[in-house]
């Protein structure tokens, strides 16, 4: 013996990691007989699968258990789909089941799960690819059996809810090996020739074998490629097919598909009636308001006697003219008084006024003389008097002794 010594927990964890890293154990299908089947208060299902020689512990957690479409019982032959795992506490491996079907349809169920996983990985189920259902389709194509109860129920419901829509029945087989090609052909024909605004395809309830045409990959891809919106209405409410995942809208039953395809005329009439009442009420209110305004205008003096209005405006115009004349006269008087004051002030400061009192102004070549120091004997000057001027010659300059200049 050589190498490290492991603890039990370490060994269990190592084995768990080895098992979970193997892709072939990530999803396996195991066939066997049920035994020790127990449902715990938590909602988890614990069971043992066995054959003639060996047994296998299995667990079906609540999230997967609620999807079961049958009631498992001890002794029942089943096929379990799940992932191999190791329960660390006991060091025992077990199968964590994601699905459980009665034996006999196990191969179909495995094929269903595998196709579902593959198409989902390709994006065929993505919400971004879903086309909106027209609210008021004019033509509806029913791609289903022409003789089943489902088509009669859909025609009856469509006619009752929205009789304006034209229903076009495109009969196909919905069961057996011939059904998928006929479904694909009808869907493509409806798209190529635009026979309708909306397609409803489906059938009534049945076993998984009966519904298998709607789990066919060819049908799924035809629905995905359809340019016309498609409603899938297959089986009863618990039945879920690949067509339901790919379609633009999934209906629980064919009758429900017809209900989802069109509006209810009764509700439309009710809505229209309510709108009509609101419009009538609004119009009555508007008419009453207009009537009140008309009455007010009818009693208006200006409208009943236009000359009165003109006379009133004429009197107003006269008053405005009087006010304007008064304001203008007052303004002119103020400006006249101001002008007189300014003229008197200017006259008082005029040199001519000074000269009238006996004074004279001495100039030399038009330049005013302010000091005896600015002229010399022999120079000529001009004396400006009140009534004329004198040309003089300076014979002598007599300063008075003052040095400051005026």
Secondary structure, 3 states (H helix, E strand, C coil): CCCCCCCHHHHHHHHHHHHHCCHHHCCEEEEEEEEEEEECCCCCEEEEEECCCCEEEEEECHHHHCCCCCCCCCCCEEEEEEEEEEECCCCEEEEEEEEEEECCCHHHHHHHHHHHHHHHHHCCCCHHHCCCCCCCCCEEEEEECCCCHHHHHHHHHHHHHCCCCEEEEEECCCCCCCHHHHHHHHHHHHHHCCCCCEEEEEECCCCCCCCHHHHCHHHHHHHHHCCCEEEEEECCCCCCCHHHHHCCEEECCHHHHHHHHCCCHHHHHHHHHHHHHHHHHHHHHHHHHHHHHHHHHHCCHHHHCHHHHHHHHHHHHHHHHHHHHHHHHHHHHHHHHHHHHHHHHHHHCCHHHHHCCCCCEEEECCEECCCHHHCCCCCEEEEEECCEEEEEECCCCCCCCCCCCC
